[in-house]
Amino acid sequence: MNENKVGIGYQNFAEIREEHIFYIDKTYFIRDWWEYADKVTLITRPRRFGKTLNMSMIECFFSNQYAGRSDLFEGLSIWKEKDPSGKYIYRQLQGTFPVIFLSFANIKATKYEDMIYKITEVIADLYAQNYNLLKENLLNENEKEYYRSIKPGMEEKVASGAIYFMANFLQRYYNKKVIIILDEYDTPMQESWLSGYWNEASDFFRGLFNSTFKTNPYLLRGLITGITRISKESIFSDLNNLEVVTTTSDKYQTAFGFTEKEVFEALDNAGLGKEKKGVKEWYDGFTFGSISDIYNPWSIVSFIGKKGKYDTYWSNTSGNGLINSLVQRGNTTIKSAMEDLIKGGQLTTELDEQIIFNQLIANTNAVWSLLLATGYLRVLKMEYIGQYKRKVYTLALTNMEVQSMFEVMIKSWFENITEIAYNNFIKALLMNDVDAMNEFMTEIALQSFSNFDIAPSASSKDAPERFYHGFVLGLMVELSGRYQIISNRESGFGRYDIMLIPKNKEKDNAYIIEFKVYKSAKEKNLEDTVQNALAQIQEKQYDTQLLAEGFAARQIKKYGFAFHGKTCLIGANTDKAKSLRN
């Protein structure tokens, strides 16, 4: 470890070394990557795990633009590597290859056209950096004309082949094949899914990636990083030379993130050795391959920089939009499992580490795969089950920081609702004030429900009901200290939607809530929908569990929530519900 100043947000390797910024030596990754000799490598790690810094390190080591910069590596492990004869075997490689280094980290757009324009800006900048090629006797007139056509806003078909042609030019100029590094490749893909233009984006990237990494005779090695492993069929079709390294792979296990040994040494050097136990509880828990006790660098550097102040440093950084959307819109199975996980429980499931964005809403296992890839879940154990040796994983939330993030995330769904209104809903519920509950739901439905949230999905017929279930469940979070909040569990002859069991049965009532979305073929109006919800509670005897636990019938309050678009109606027991339409 080489340290002098502790600084947050440094991602340029040369800058860190020149400015003597806190750095934990990861240069052995250069040796490992070079010796594995895979043609194209995709490495997935959660955000803020040093992906960009390691890619910058690779560039500084191999790029001929850093020829003669041995000072950046002196004293680090890669500079000390010797063969059996005692010869320094890697020093001769430093600064000897043409390197293309691109990052898609800032490619975020709500429209497809804006995303394409940002991509063309990145590619145009690459051409601008190598503008000296136009001044040499390298390119013919047609190639020079093509070179000048590379600019922001260029046609998609031109952009999709532009990296390929730059590799061609560089290989001819330096008489060496090119190393191509692409950092945060999946950022625009996640944005495209969230913003609804996934199909267009995947078509474009399929062409770009294939021309850059598959049909490119000028490529020496390719190195790609991202958070997720997007399915090969989606954007890497026919890319047979791709080596994929995920969080469960054994390759490069300690190259991204800090090991416990590295963290504890850093704490000792910073005079914070007494905080090891607390740091482990807060920030430990990531597992890469067979190595457990991996720490997020962002949190550790922040903790040291803040002189030992505990906070949710990693989870407070941007990048939770996709996770937020999936949990909020997830089905009852997902929400029920998340409740258990937040309480310290575990989840056992099969996983496919390939993320198929088109399946994220309909496929529960795809959500767990994404949460594992993004670092919010950790693997406790993996077992091979059955004749066909299916991989079954036991998962848990990664650490206290992640647990805190999810609790805050649920509350953030209602951030545009005043705290007074939020509290008033809880008060109205506990006082059995149906009119006040209806007034609250009317207000927030107009403020918070979007047509996208409540629209039925072709792949999920109960999507609106799942959304309302999740929305109301989120409102209940404030009661978690006073009530046991359970959803989608069996009682009597069916599965209720939400049950609130008071921790003090002498003081508080218990509650059963059933959700119904209005169906015109079966019901005349929302009043009918409410009555059907209440009738279901009675007919299925959802109060069986509560009665068995000693609650008197008068202590069990039953609510029916009926929804139609942005119209909400709530009824309690056999009370006549008051219709409040939006």
N, C-alpha and C positions, 0 to 999 in steps of 0.2 A: 504494500500500500504506500502510495506517495501522496502526501497531503501538505497543504500550507494554509489555503483559505477554503472555507466551506461555502459553496455557492450553489444556488438552485437554478435549474433551467438550462444548464450548459449541455449542448448536444454536438458541438464541434470538437473533435479530438485534438486538433492542433491548438485551438484556443485554450483548452483545458491545460495542455502541457506547457504552453507558452506563458500562461498567467498563473501557473502553479496552483491550480484549483484541486481540491480534494478529489482523489481518483483511486479506485481499487483496480489493480492490475488485471485486466481481462485479455491481454495480448496473446495468451496461449490459444485463444480462439482462432487467431490467424494461422497458427501451425495446424490445428485440428482441421480447419476448413480446407486448407491447402492439401493436406495429406489424404483426406477422404477422397478428394479428386472427383466429386460428383459434378456432372456437367451443369445442371441447374438445381439450386437448392432453395426450397421455400421453408422459412423458419417462422413459426407462429408463437407469439408470446403476448401476454396482456400488455396494455398500455403502460407507459412509464417504467418499463423494465430494461431500458438501455439499448433498445433495438437501433435507434438512430445513431447513438454514440458509437456502437460497435460497427455500424456500416461506415461511419465517418472514419473510424480507425482503420478499417479495411482499405478505404480509399487512400488515406494518408500513407499506408504502408506500400501499396502496390502501384499507385498512380505515378506516372512520370512527371506529373506536375509538382510532385513532392520529392523529386530526385535531389539527393544531397541533404535531406532533412533527417539525418540519423539522430539529431538532437531530440526529436520527438519520441524516440524509442529507447534511448540509452538509459540503462538501469532497470528496464522492464524485462519480463521473462522471455519475450521473443528474441531480444537482442543477446540473450545469454545462451540460446539453444546451440548445442554442439552435436556433431556426429561422433561415433566411437573413436575417430582419430583425433578429436579435439578441435576440429574445424568448425567455425561459426557458419552454420549452413543456411541461415535465413537472411543474413545481412546483405548478401549479394542480390537478393530479390527486391530489396526496398527501392521503390521509385523507378521501376523498369517496365511498366506496362501502361498502355492507354486504358483509361477507366472512364466509363460513363456512370455518373451517380445522379439518380433522379429520386425525388420524393413526391408522393401523392398525399402527404399529410394534410395539406391545406385545400385539397379538392373537395369542397363541401358546397353543394348547391341544391336548391329546392326544385330546379327545372333542368331538364336534360340539356337544353341548349347552353345554359350557363355552365354546366359541368364540362361539356365539350370545350367551351371557350377557355376554361381554366386549364384543361389538359394541354391545349395548344399553346398557352402561355408558358407552361413548363418546358415543352419541347422547343419552342422558339428561343427560350433562354439557353438551352443546351447548344443550339446552333450559334447563338451570339457569343457564347464562351469560346467557341472554336472558329471564330470568324477569320482567323489567320489562314485557314485552309483555302479561302478564296484568293488569297494573295500569292499562293504558291502555284507552281506549274503542275498541279495535281489533277484538277477537275477540267473536263472538257466544257464547251460552251453550254451544252444541254444540262450538264450537272450543275454548273454555276447558276443557270436560270432556275433550276429546281431548288438549289440552296437558298436563293433569294426569295423564293415563294413560301419558305417556312416562316410564318409569322402568326401572331395571335389572330384567331378567327379563320384560319385555313380550313379547307374542306376536310371532312372526316376521313375520307379515303386517303388523303395526303398525310394526315396526322398518324393514321394507323401504321404506315410504313416508314415514318420518319426516323425512328430510332434505329431500325435496320440499316437505312442508308447512311446514317452517321457512323455506325459501326464499320460499314464498308469504307468510308472515307478515312477513318482513323487507322484502320488496318493497313490500308495502302500507304498512308503517310509515314507511319512508324514501322511498317513491315513486321507487325506483331498483332496477333489476335487480341480482341478486346474483352475486358472484364466489365460486365454490366450489372450494376447494383440498383435495385428498385425498392425503396423504403416505403412502408405503409401502403402497400398496393391495394388493400381492401377498403380504405377510408371512403373513396367515392362509391364503392359498391354498397356499403352500408347506408350511405346517404341516399342512394338511388332507391333502395328498398323502402326506407322511411318516407320518401317523397313520392313514391308511386311510379317511377320510371325504370324499374328493374330490368324489364325485358330489353328495352332500347340500350341501356347501359351494358348489359351482359353481351349483347351482339357486338358492340364496339370493342370492348375489352378482349373478347375472344380473338378478334382479328389482330389487335395490337400485340397481345402477349404471344400469339403464335408466330407472328413475323419477327418479333424481337428475340424469343427464346427457343423456338423450334426450328424454323426454316432459315436459320441465320448461320451461314458458313464462316462468318467473321467473329463469331463468339468463342472466346476461350472458356470462360466460366460465367455463370449467372448466379446472382444471389438476391433473393426476394424475401422481404419481411412483411408481416402483417399481424393482425390480432386473430383472425379466423382462417380456417382452412376451407375456402369456398370449394364446392364440389368440382371435380375435374370436368364433368360434363357441362357445367355452367360457363366456365371461362378458360379452362386449360385443356380443352378437347384436343386429342391427338398429341399432346405434349408428353411423349413417352420417356423423355429424359429428365423428368422432374423428380427429385428426391424431397419428400415432405417430412419435416421434423416438427412435430407438435409437442404440446406440454407433456404428453405421456411417452414420448420417444426418449431413448437413452442417449442419443447424440446431443452434444453441446449442453449437457445438463446444468452445468454451473456457469456457463458463459454469459447468461442473461440473469440479472438479479444477484443478490448478495447471499453468500452462504452464512450460516450462523457463526462460523469461525471468523469470517471477515467482519461481520457486524459487531461481534463482541470485542474484537481487536480495535475497531474504530471507536467504540464506546470508551474503551480504556484510554485510548490516546486522547479522547476529547474530555477526559475527566468525568465520564458519565457511567463508569463501570457498575455503580450500585443500581443502575436502572435496567440491568439485563433481564431480570424477571418480568418487569412490566413491559419492556419492549417486545419480549417474546410473546406475551399474551396479546398485545395489541397488533403486532405486525408480522409475526411468524405465520406459517400455515401453507404457503405455496409449495407445491411438489412438482418437480420437473423430472420425468423419467423415474429412476429409482431413488433420486435424491430428495429427501424431505427437508424441512427447515430452511426453505428459501425465503428471503425477505425482499419486499419491494424497495428498490433503491430510492425512489422519490420520497417515501415516508421516512426512511432512515436518514437520508441527507437532510430532510426538513427537520426531523427531530433533533439532530445534532446542531443544525444551524440555529434552531430556536432554543438552544441551551437546555434541552430535556423536557420541553413542553409536549404533552400528549395531545394529539388531535387527529382527525380523519383526513390526513394530508392527501393520500392517494385518491380516496373516494370523492374528495372535494374538487378534483380536477375534472375538466370537461370529458365527455365521451360516454355518458350514461344514457343517451337518448334511445338507443336501440333496446337496451335492457329494460329501461323504464316502460317503453311501449309494449314489449312482450309480456312483462309481468302484469301490467295494467289490463291488457286485453286478453290475457290468458284464460284458459278454461278453469273450471272449478278444481280439477285435479292439480293444476299448477298452483293455484292459490292456496289450496289445502296443504300441499307439500311445502310451500313457502312459509306458511304459518308454523309448521313443525320445525323447519330449518332455522327460522328466526328465534325459536325457543330453545335451540341447541340440539335439535333432532337430526336424524340422518335420513338419507334417501338412497334406495337401492334400485338401480335401473340399468337397462342396456343403453349403449351409446354408439353413435356413428359420428366420428369426429369430423366428417365432411359436413359442412353447413350448406344445406339446400334452402336458400332463402324463400323459395316458393312454398316450402313446407313448414315454415316457422310458426304459423298460426294453427295449422291443423295437426301437426306432429309434436306431441309433448316431449318426446325424447330429443327432438332437435333443439328445443329450448334448453334442456339440461346440457346438451353438447355445447351450446353457445355460452352458457354461464360458466362452464368449465374452461373453455378457451379464453374467455375474457378475465378469468381470475377470481370470479366471485364464488366458485365452488372449488373444493379440493378433493382429491381422491384419498379416501381412507384405506381402501383395499380394492383389488381387482381379482375376480375369480373366473375360471373357465367352467361353464355350466353345460351339462348335457352332452349328448353324443357328438354334436357338431362344435363343441367347445366355444359356445357363445360367451363373449366378454360381458360380465356383469360387474358394475361398479357400485361401490358404496361411497356416497358423497356427503359432504357437510359444507356449511358456509366456511370460508377460508379463515377468518379471524374476527376479533371484536370490531375492527374498523369496518369490515364489510357488513357485519350485523347492524351496526349503527347506520350505515348508509341506506340499507333497505328500510329500516324504520323511518328514517327521514324522507326517503323517496315516497313512501305511501302518503305521508302527510303533505308532501309537496304537490300532490295531485290536486290539492284544494287551496293552493297558495293564492289564487285570485278571489278567495272567499274570505271575508273579514273574520278575524278571530272571534269576535262577538257572535257572529252568525253561526260559526262552527260550534261554539260552545252551546249556543241556544238549541241546536239540533239534539245534542246529547241530553240537555236538560229536558227538552220536550219528550224525548224517548223515555227517560226515567220517570217522568211525571205522567206518562200515558196521555199526553196532550196531542191528539191526532191532528187537530186543526193547525197547531204550531208546526208540526212535522211536515204537513202538506205545504204550508207557506214557505218553509225552508227549502224543500225539494223543488218547488216551483222556481224559486229564486236562483238556485245553483244550477238547475237544468238549463236555464237560459244562459247563464254565465259560462258554464263549463262543458256542456255536452256538445260535441261537434257531430255533424251528420256522419262523418267517417266513423266515429266511436260507436254510433248506434245503428249503423246500416247493417242489414243482414249480409253475411258473406256466403258466396257460393260454396265454399269449402267448409262452412260451419253454420248449420241451421240455427243453432242456439246462440249465435254471436251477440245479439242485443241483450239477451238475458244474462250472459256471462259478463258483459260490460257493467250492467247495473249491479249485479252481484258484487263484482270487484269494487265498484264505486262505493257502495254502502258499507262493505266490509272495511274499506279504508277509513271511513268515518268513525268506525268503532275502535280504531287503534287507541284512541285516548282512554278507552275503558279497560285497557289490558291489565292495569294494576288492580282493578276492582273486580273484573269479570274474567272468566275463562272464555275466550272467543273461539268457537268451533264452527267450521263450515263443511257442508257436503258430507255428513256422516250418517250412518244408519241409526234409526231409532223406530221402534214399532214395525211398520210394514213398508218402510221406504227410507229415502235419504232427504233430510231437511236441508234447507239452504244455509241458514245461520242460526246458531243457538248461543245465547249468552247465559252462562252459569255463574251466579254470584259466588264470590269467595266467602261472603258472610250471608248465609241464607236466612238468618234471623232479621237482617236489616234490609236486604234488597230482594226484588223480584227476579225471576228468570224470564227469558224472552225467547220466542221462536219466531223466525221471520222466513216467509216464503215469497219468492219473486215470480211474477207472471208477466209476460209480454202479451198485449192485446192481440187476439186472433179473430179477425172479422168473420171467419167461417163458423166460429163457435160461439161468439159473444156479441151482444148488441152494443155494448159500451164498456167503459172502464169499470163501472160499478159491478158489472157481471164478472169482469176479470178479477177484481178484488175478492168477490165472494167465492170464486173458484179457488183462489189461493187459500183463503181461510178454510174452505171446505176440505181441501187436500190435507191441511194440518190435522183436521179432525178425523177424516176417513183413514189416513195412514197412521194415526195415533203417534205422531211425532213426540208427544209429551211423555211417552213410555219411560224413557231414560230418566227424565226429571222426577216423575212420580216414584220410580224405583229408588231414587236418591233421597226421598223423603220430603220433596216439595209438595205442599198442598196445592190443589187445583187452582185456588184463588191467587196463588203466588206466580202462576205461569201465565204470562201475557203473550198473546199471539197476534202477529201483524201480517197483513197481506200487502205487498207492494205491487202495484200494477203500473205498467209503462206502455206508452205508445208514442214513439218518436221522442219529442221533448216534453210530452205530457206525462205527468206523474200523479198517481192517486194512491193514498194509503188508507187502509182500514184496519181496525183493531177488533179482535174477537167477533162479536155479532153486531158491533156498533155500526150505525149507518155512516158510511164514508162520505166525506164532503169532497166533491169534485172540483179541483182547481186546474183549469186548463190553460195552457200556454198559447 
